[in-house]
Amino acid sequence: MDTIIKRCRHTWEQAVRKIGEGECLLSEGQDLVEALHHLEVSEATFNRWRETYGGIKAEEAKRLTALAHRTCQLQGLHQAMRASRYGEASQSI
């Protein structure tokens, strides 16, 4: 009987950690199916993560998350500045 793995979203850090854990399990000689079951991810997800995050360490993933968060903050500030600048300009005309 096949088990169905519940769908959920993982953060970059979680994906990087699970890749490392999966690589460790595979290097210990565990079967791929058993390793994926232990990690609770599908083979397609694991392979996609390996392609995307394979060379990234956990610290680098945290840094990328912080940079993405900071980028969103700066974009919000930029939009607020543009809105206030153009709002004032249209009132003075």
C-alpha positions in Angstrom: 0.0 0.0 0.0 1.4 3.4 -1.0 1.4 6.1 1.6 0.4 9.6 0.6 2.7 12.4 1.8 0.9 15.5 3.0 1.6 18.6 0.9 3.3 21.5 2.6 5.6 24.4 1.8 9.2 24.3 3.0 11.4 27.3 3.6 14.9 27.5 2.0 16.5 26.6 5.3 14.3 23.5 5.6 15.0 22.4 2.1 18.7 22.8 2.6 18.6 20.9 5.9 16.6 18.1 4.3 19.0 17.8 1.4 21.9 17.5 3.8 20.0 14.9 5.9 19.0 13.0 2.7 22.6 13.0 1.4 23.8 11.6 4.8 21.2 8.9 4.8 22.0 7.9 1.2 25.8 7.9 2.0 25.1 5.5 4.9 23.6 3.1 2.4 19.9 3.7 3.0 17.6 3.1 0.1 16.3 6.2 -1.7 12.7 5.3 -1.0 13.4 4.9 2.7 15.3 8.1 2.9 12.5 10.1 1.1 9.9 8.5 3.4 12.0 9.6 6.4 12.3 13.1 5.0 8.6 13.1 4.1 9.2 14.5 0.6 8.6 13.1 -2.9 11.5 12.1 -5.2 10.6 14.9 -7.6 10.8 17.5 -4.8 14.1 16.1 -3.5 15.6 16.2 -7.0 14.4 19.7 -7.6 15.8 20.9 -4.3 19.1 19.2 -5.1 19.3 21.1 -8.4 18.3 24.4 -6.8 19.9 24.3 -3.4 22.4 21.5 -3.7 25.5 23.6 -3.2 24.0 25.9 -0.5 24.8 25.5 3.2 22.3 26.3 5.9 24.0 29.6 6.8 23.9 30.8 3.2 20.2 29.9 3.0 19.5 32.0 6.1 21.5 34.9 4.5 19.4 34.6 1.3 16.2 34.7 3.4 17.4 37.8 5.2 18.3 39.4 1.9 14.9 38.6 0.4 13.2 40.0 3.4 15.3 43.2 3.3 14.6 43.6 -0.5 10.8 43.5 0.2 11.2 46.1 2.9 13.2 48.4 0.6 10.7 48.0 -2.2 7.9 48.9 0.2 9.8 52.0 1.3 10.5 53.0 -2.3 6.9 52.7 -3.3 5.8 54.8 -0.2 8.4 57.5 -1.1 7.2 57.6 -4.7 3.6 57.7 -3.6 4.2 60.6 -1.2 6.4 62.4 -3.7 3.9 62.2 -6.6 1.0 62.9 -4.2 2.6 66.2 -3.1 3.6 67.1 -6.7 0.0 66.7 -7.9 -1.4 68.8 -5.0 1.0 71.7 -5.7 0.1 71.9 -9.5 
